[in-house]
Amino acid sequence: MTVKETQKGLESFFHMATLALCFLLITLLVQGGEGASVKSSCKLEKSTFQQRYISHRIISLAQKGSLFDNETSTRLLERSMFNDVEDTNRCYMMKEILNLVLKEALPPHQQKFKSDMQDVLPFLHDLKSKLNGCTLKGDGSPVQRKIDNVKSKLKQLGKNGEIKAISELDLLFMFLRRYCA
C-alpha cells in the first residue's frame, strides 16, 4: 500500500467518523439533549423498589410504628398532597420529605425500633443519596407549600409526629416508587 493510498484511506475514515459524529449530535438534539443512556437525577431504578426483603422490613417498621401512633386523625402523607404539583416535581417533593423524615423523625427512635431500623435506614439513606441531584423545575411554590405543610404537621405533633412518620414509612416508600421510578 502506498502512502497516497494510506492517506486516502485515512481521509475516508475520518470523513465517515465525522458524519457519524454529526448524526449522533443531531439525534441528541432531536431528543432534547438527552441520550438514551442519560438518566434523570429524579429517577431511580424500578428494581430498587422490587427488593422483597427491604419492602417487608419497611412495612414491618410502619406497622410497629402504628402501634404507638396515638394521632389517628392526622396524616402526614396522603394522595391529595400531589394536587397542584406538576408531575416533573413530584419526585423532588418526595425527596425533600424523605430528607425531612431521615433528619427529624427516625433518629430519635433508632433504639426503639432497632431491629427494623438497622436495615431500613441504610436503604433510605441510599435513596437519599441517589436523589441528591434531583432539583425543582419551574414554579416551586406549590411544592414548597406542601413540604412546609408536612414540616408544620410534624413539628405540631412533636413526638407523636415522629411516630406518625414511622407509621407512614410504607406510604413514603409507595410514593417514592410511584413518582421516582
N, C-alpha and C positions, 0 to 999 in steps of 0.2 A: 504494500500500500504506500503510495507516495504521500508527500507532505501536503500537496494540494487536495488529495482525496480525503486525508485525515481532517484538514481544515473544513472542507465542505461537509463532512460527516458531523463534525462538532457544531458547525453553524446550523445545520439541520436539526440537531438535537436541541440546541439552545432555543431555536425558533419554536419547536414543539413544546418545550418546557415553559416558555413564556406564554404561549397560547393556553396551555393547561392552567397556569397560574392565573391568567386573566379570567378564564372560565370559572375557576374556583372563587375568585373575588366577586365576580358578578353574581354567582349563586348565593354567596353570603350576603351580599347587599339586598338581593331579592327577598331573602329570608329575614330581613330586618337586622342584619348583622349577627344573627345567632345561628351558629352552625349546629348540626345535629348532635355533636358531642359536647356542646357548651351547656352546662347545667345551671339553671336559675339558682340564685342564692336563697330563694324562698321555696325550694323544692327538696324534699327528702325522698330517698328510695322507698318504694312501696314495701320492699322486703323488710325494712326497718320495723314496720308495724305488724309483720306476719310471724314474729317470733312468739310461739305459744307460751313459752316459759315466762317471758317478761310480761306478756299480756295477762297471764294468770296472776303473777305477783302484783301487778298494778290493781287488778280487780280485787284481789285479796286485801291489799292495803286500804283500798277505798271502802270495802265492807267493814273492816276493822275500825276505820275512822268513823264510819256512820254509826257504830255502836256508841260512840262518845259524843255524837253530834246532837246537841240539845236544841239547836236552832233549826227547826223543821220548816218554818215558814219562809225562809230566805234561801235563795240560790245565788251563788257567785257566777256560775256558768250556765247559760241557757241559750237555746237556739235563737231567741229574739235578739240577742246581743249582736247578731250579724246583719240585722236590718240596717239599712243605710250605710253599710260598709261595702265598698267595691270588692269584687272577687279578688283583684290583684293585691288587696291589703289584708285579706282575712288571715293569711299565714303570718304576716307581720304582727297582727294583733295577738294571735295565739303565741307567738314567740315572746312577746312582751308579758303576756300573762304567765307563761311558763317561767320566765325570769323572775317575776314577782313571787310566784309560788316557791321557787327554789330559794329565794332570798329571805322571804318573810314567814312562810308557813311551815316548811318542812324542817329547818334546822332545830327549832325548839322541841321537836317531837321525835328526834332521831333515836333516842334511847327507848322511848315508849313503844315504838314500832320497829325496833332494831332488826328483827329477822327479815322483814319485808323491805325495809329501807336500804339494807346493805346491797340489794340487787336493783332496786328501783332508782335510787339516787344516781348511781353511775350512768344508768341508761338515760335519765332525764338530763343530766349534765352533758352527755354526749349529743343529745338532740339540740341542746342549747348551743353548743359549740358549732354544730353543723349549720345552724340557722343564724350564726353570728353576723354574717354579711347581709342578711335579709333586711331590706330597707323599705320605708314608706314611699308610696308612689302617689303623686297628685295631692289632692286636698286631704290632709291627715286629721282634720278637726273631728270628723265623726269617730274615727278610730281612737283618737286621744280621749274623747269623752267617754267611750266605752271602757277603755283601760282605767281611766280615772274613777269611773263608777265602781269597777271591781276593787280598786285600791281603797276607795272610800268604804265600801261594804266590809272589806277585810279589816280595816282599821276600826270601824264602828263596832264590829263583833268581837274584837280583841282575841282572846284565847279561843273563843268559840269560832271565830273566823278562821283561825289556823286549822282547827279540827274540820271545819266545813271544807276548806281547800283540800285536805287529805281525803275526806269522804267523797270529793268530786274528782279525784285523780283519774278515775275511769272516763269521766266526761272530757277532761283535759286531753287524755290520750286519744279519745274518739275524735275530738275537734282537730287536734294536730294531724291525725291521719287523714281526715276529710279535706282539710284546707292546705296541708303542706306536702302531701304525697301525690 
